[in-house]
């Protein structure tokens, strides 16, 4: 938490509905953050150093949905901490006002009109010719370094490690790639990935990052809670919903239902899968007393109340679950409420209010006591990381058949790095990123991805 933050401009910094985290950040991480704040204050937009380009920067470009963006911002911030760069976000209008400024007395928003790389920044062709991969291939990296040491305006490089790219830019994950970009003042980063785990297997960063995060599964948990405070507008959405529907419950159960292929996987399959996971295979949702006819009063004498938060683009799952608990008593006799904040129907691009709702829903999920999330979904990853929760993940269904088992308990609260590098940096031979160190394991929801575990 930034020490100098002022309450009215960022209410969420001083109020939270999340459970207190049992995971303490290391004192080394805290000292790195304070040092970073000083650097950002000195070099941020509007400062003398920024105008004269005295500092080194990493500019983050948005790609894909909000979950993808947040995991990649956190990774880029970790990179900035490790390399003493200043992180600036190229926020499009659809991301404005989602978050408070995280760094005291400064801004992390790139001022697009006061940016020295105007022309190059927008020119996609120029991006490729200035990419780290093509420069390394041409053996041109020393030329780029010389250019940068002379302080010319073209002293920048693009790094494109967006999903599924296995081309030259993956040299970013190699020590030699890092050596070649070390002195370049402007790095422009395009990624939708949670690439933070890569630093744990790079000789150059490994010691430092382990010192920062002795508890390895807490990287996103700490960085996410430090960086992402809902703006007052987003906080309004969260607070009103939480107080009306979730606050009084004894237990909050979050269901995040993301269906990537609704045309091939029918509603009933997903619904059966959710119930199989959370009721038959595990004791997550309260059991219905099927023996009792509709209208019978509760069989048990339970007095506890449970709130089920159903988060999805669609309303059908919420309707079905709500109806279930309305028309049948539960075995324990608990009071069950089922709630859904919104159903936006499809992912909308360039829509600020759509992203605001998504952010509010991610935050509400992070206040839950237990989470069921959907395989492959970065939306769910952010909720689990911020909440410090190890979720149950619904396996990805591909057709009408309910996967067996329906879900699996995750390995840790960390997001999954979907596309880790697959080649050894020195030999160029294939490597299995999940077999390099004991604290990096294949993800349960996506077997070619890796994640940090204890
Ligand atoms: P992913 O695609 O599941 O990895 O998550 P992303 O967050 O990167 O992209 C999905 C986007 O679709 C979100 O950012 C939202 O814009 C939208 N979306 C998906 N699921 C939901 C949902 O349950 N609620 C809301 N409000 N939006 C969602």
Boltz pocket constraint, residues with backbone or C-beta under 6 A from the ligand:
constraints:
  - pocket:
      binder: B
      contacts: [[A, 64], [A, 65], [A, 66], [A, 67], [A, 68], [A, 69], [A, 257], [A, 258], [A, 311], [A, 312], [A, 313], [A, 342], [A, 344], [A, 346], [A, 347], [A, 348], [A, 354], [A, 355], [A, 357], [A, 358], [A, 361], [A, 376], [A, 377], [A, 378], [A, 379], [A, 380]]
      max_distance: 6.0
